[in-house]
Amino acid sequence: MELQTIALHFVAALAASYSFALLFNSPKQQRFFGGLTGAIGWVIYRFALHSGSSRLFSTFIAAVAVGIISEVSGRIRKAPVTIFLLPGIIPLVPGADAYLAMLAFSHGDWASGLDITVKTLFLAGAIAGGTILTGSFTKFYRRTQT
């Protein structure tokens, strides 16, 4: 991957995540860090894809990274983790796949629509699994430290 491509992906994901932080009405001082979380997660996703991983595994790894970054940001910035987590997962959401599934269904292509829908649900499950895993690990770790 070229440095220019990485930079372009980083800036685009930062803009998208920041926009959603704005849309979710995050506190002004936390919006940039929500956007930064999404940008870092997206770059990790792209690196994982580029290294030969599947979309599902790349999405899971990026969701774990977003979860870890969100947990750390929440502790450092003394803010709720969701302020960083929600904008952070936005670039990973398979919205285009959901659109393509609905398009296939509307054209009567039931087999293709069902195939794309199942893939989309697995990608959404990878995002949920990655974020839940980091949240659970963090709670377990904090509980053992007390």
C-alpha positions, 0 to 999 in steps of 0.5 A: 500500500502506498503512503498516499493511499493510506493517508487518503483513507485515514483522512476520509475515515477521520472525516466520516467518524468526526461527522458521526461524532458531530451527528451523535452530539458528542462533546466538542472536546471529544469529537476529534478523538472519536474521529481519530479512533475511526480513522485508526480502525479503518487503516488497521482494517485496510492493512489487514485486508492488504496482508491477505486476511478475509473481510470478516477477519479484517473487520473483527481485528479492526473492531477489536482495535477500535474497542481497545482505543476507545477503552484507553481514550475513555480512561485517559480523557475521563469520558464514556467509552461510547463517545469514542466507540460509536464514531469509531465503528462507523467506517467498518459498518457494511452499509454498501453491502446492505444496500446491494442486498436490498437492490438484489432483492428488489430486482428479484435476485433472491439467491444473490440477495440472500448471499449478500445479506448473510455476509453483511450480517457476519460482518456486523457480527464481527464488529459486535464481537470485537467491541464486546470482546474488548469491553468484557476483557476490560471489565474483567481486567479491572475487576481482577486489579481491585 
